[in-house]
Amino acid sequence: WTGSEMIVWGGGDIGTDYGARYDPVTDTWAATSQEGECPSPRMRHTAIWTSSEMIVWGGGTGLRTGGRYNPVTDSWQATSTGTDCPSYRMAHTAVWTGSEMIIWGGGDIGAFNTGSRYNPTSDSWVATSTGSGVPDPRSGHTAIWTGSEMIIWGGGTPAGSYSTGGHYNPVSDTWYPTATLDAPDARNMHTAVWTGSEMIVW
């Protein structure tokens, strides 16, 4: 959601590289550009809104690339694949902090408990901590941004699902676990939202 339009992009059965912008006031659609540095076709990727651009990243099979879409100019700019760019993955999560996009978890055949922070101003990546408190590897989890922390919860691996999660503070680059008392049953591919004071999982 841009503030005035909804932008959908990619997805499908085998992955696509096209999308459209929906204006609810006029009830009309306008296609997004497929020119220039538009990302390659993909599914199970992530997308966040920065206040001026939509950034899509990952997804598909073997993709560790992404793109920044500007709806004003209807144009794309590729995201960096340099130092600390995450390894290829899908079914990961992404949140926007106000200055950075944080990618975490996901997988292909297995699952990862790694991630990275992308700064669109410098077009650069910084890896997230894998030290004390980092959650177990997983995909199909959820993530929300509280205003100061990213909270991830649930998800799993081919061996089973989790009912655990973690708080990540990008300022200190540290993790600590979420409470387990009264936590929902283990699950993946669920949903989560932030109310301003609580994360709701369902």
LOMAR-985544 format. One record per residue (C-alpha): x, y, z. Coordinates in nm, 2 decimals. Layout:
<atoms>
      xx      yy      zz
       X       Y       Z
...
</atoms>
This chain:
<atoms>
      xx      yy      zz
    0.00    0.00    0.00
    0.15    0.33   -0.11
   -0.09    0.56    0.07
   -0.31    0.59   -0.24
   -0.27    0.27   -0.44
   -0.22   -0.11   -0.38
    0.07   -0.26   -0.58
    0.07   -0.63   -0.66
    0.37   -0.80   -0.83
    0.50   -1.14   -0.93
    0.37   -1.47   -0.79
    0.17   -1.73   -0.98
    0.24   -2.10   -1.02
    0.58   -2.09   -1.18
    0.65   -1.72   -1.11
    0.58   -1.40   -1.31
    0.76   -1.06   -1.36
    0.45   -0.85   -1.40
    0.21   -0.66   -1.17
   -0.03   -0.38   -1.15
   -0.13   -0.08   -0.94
   -0.49   -0.06   -0.81
   -0.66    0.28   -0.73
   -0.96    0.22   -0.50
   -1.10    0.57   -0.56
   -1.14    0.52   -0.93
   -1.16    0.14   -0.91
   -0.90    0.11   -1.19
   -0.58   -0.08   -1.26
   -0.25    0.03   -1.43
    0.02   -0.22   -1.52
    0.37   -0.19   -1.37
    0.66   -0.16   -1.61
    0.85   -0.48   -1.71
    1.13   -0.27   -1.87
    1.48   -0.19   -1.75
    1.59   -0.36   -1.43
    1.26   -0.52   -1.36
    1.33   -0.84   -1.15
    1.32   -1.18   -1.31
    1.00   -1.39   -1.27
    0.94   -1.53   -0.92
    0.70   -1.65   -0.65
    0.71   -1.66   -0.27
    0.92   -1.34   -0.26
    0.86   -1.05   -0.03
    0.76   -0.69   -0.08
    0.78   -0.38    0.14
    0.69   -0.01    0.10
    0.95    0.25    0.19
    0.73    0.56    0.16
    0.85    0.62   -0.20
    0.94    0.27   -0.35
    0.82   -0.09   -0.33
    1.12   -0.32   -0.28
    1.08   -0.69   -0.38
    1.34   -0.95   -0.30
    1.41   -1.32   -0.32
    1.16   -1.59   -0.40
    1.16   -1.84   -0.69
    1.43   -2.10   -0.69
    1.79   -1.99   -0.65
    1.72   -1.62   -0.65
    1.91   -1.37   -0.43
    1.81   -1.06   -0.63
    1.55   -0.79   -0.60
    1.43   -0.46   -0.74
    1.30   -0.12   -0.63
    0.99    0.00   -0.81
    0.90    0.37   -0.82
    0.53    0.41   -0.91
    0.58    0.79   -0.99
    0.83    0.71   -1.27
    0.70    0.36   -1.33
    1.06    0.24   -1.33
    1.28   -0.03   -1.16
    1.62   -0.03   -1.01
    1.80   -0.35   -0.91
    1.91   -0.41   -0.55
    2.27   -0.48   -0.48
    2.40   -0.83   -0.47
    2.73   -0.74   -0.31
    2.87   -0.80    0.04
    2.63   -0.95    0.29
    2.34   -0.99    0.04
    2.15   -1.29    0.18
    2.18   -1.63    0.02
    1.90   -1.74   -0.22
    1.58   -1.82   -0.04
    1.20   -1.81   -0.06
    0.92   -1.82    0.21
    1.13   -1.57    0.41
    1.01   -1.25    0.57
    1.08   -0.88    0.52
    1.00   -0.57    0.73
    1.07   -0.20    0.68
    1.22   -0.02    0.97
    1.18    0.33    0.84
    1.54    0.33    0.69
    1.62   -0.03    0.62
    1.45   -0.35    0.49
    1.53   -0.66    0.70
    1.52   -0.99    0.53
    1.53   -1.30    0.76
    1.48   -1.68    0.74
    1.33   -1.87    0.46
    1.48   -2.15    0.26
    1.47   -2.36   -0.05
    1.48   -2.73    0.04
    1.60   -2.66    0.39
    1.57   -2.35    0.60
    1.79   -2.06    0.72
    1.83   -1.87    1.05
    2.02   -1.59    0.88
    1.93   -1.25    0.73
    2.05   -0.91    0.63
    1.95   -0.54    0.64
    1.93   -0.35    0.31
    1.98    0.02    0.30
    1.83    0.16   -0.02
    2.01    0.50    0.02
    2.35    0.33    0.00
    2.23    0.02   -0.19
    2.42   -0.20    0.06
    2.36   -0.49    0.29
    2.47   -0.57    0.65
    2.42   -0.92    0.78
    2.20   -0.98    1.09
    2.36   -1.14    1.40
    2.37   -1.52    1.42
    2.49   -1.52    1.78
    2.31   -1.57    2.11
    1.93   -1.59    2.10
    1.89   -1.62    1.72
    1.59   -1.84    1.64
    1.62   -2.19    1.49
    1.63   -2.21    1.11
    1.28   -2.18    0.95
    1.07   -2.08    0.66
    0.70   -2.00    0.64
    0.71   -1.79    0.95
    0.58   -1.43    1.01
    0.75   -1.11    1.10
    0.63   -0.77    1.21
    0.80   -0.44    1.30
    0.72   -0.28    1.63
    0.89    0.06    1.57
    1.21   -0.06    1.74
    1.23   -0.44    1.69
    1.14   -0.71    1.44
    0.95   -1.00    1.59
    0.95   -1.33    1.40
    0.73   -1.62    1.51
    0.64   -1.97    1.40
    0.74   -2.13    1.07
    0.93   -2.45    1.04
    1.14   -2.70    0.84
    1.06   -3.02    0.66
    1.09   -3.19    1.00
    0.81   -2.99    1.16
    0.67   -2.65    1.27
    0.77   -2.42    1.56
    0.57   -2.24    1.83
    0.87   -2.02    1.91
    1.01   -1.69    1.79
    1.25   -1.41    1.85
    1.29   -1.03    1.89
    1.56   -0.87    1.68
    1.70   -0.52    1.76
    1.89   -0.38    1.46
    2.05   -0.10    1.67
    2.23   -0.35    1.89
    2.22   -0.63    1.64
    2.09   -0.87    1.91
    1.82   -1.14    1.95
    1.62   -1.26    2.24
    1.34   -1.52    2.24
    0.97   -1.46    2.25
    0.77   -1.59    2.55
    0.64   -1.94    2.52
    0.37   -1.92    2.79
    0.03   -1.94    2.62
    0.19   -1.93    2.27
   -0.02   -2.07    1.99
    0.03   -2.42    1.87
    0.32   -2.48    1.63
    0.24   -2.37    1.27
    0.37   -2.22    0.95
    0.23   -2.02    0.66
    0.01   -1.83    0.91
   -0.05   -1.46    0.94
    0.05   -1.19    1.19
   -0.02   -0.82    1.23
    0.10   -0.54    1.46
   -0.16   -0.34    1.64
    0.07   -0.07    1.78
    0.11   -0.26    2.11
    0.07   -0.63    2.03
    0.14   -0.88    1.76
   -0.16   -1.09    1.67
   -0.10   -1.44    1.52
   -0.38   -1.64    1.36
</atoms>
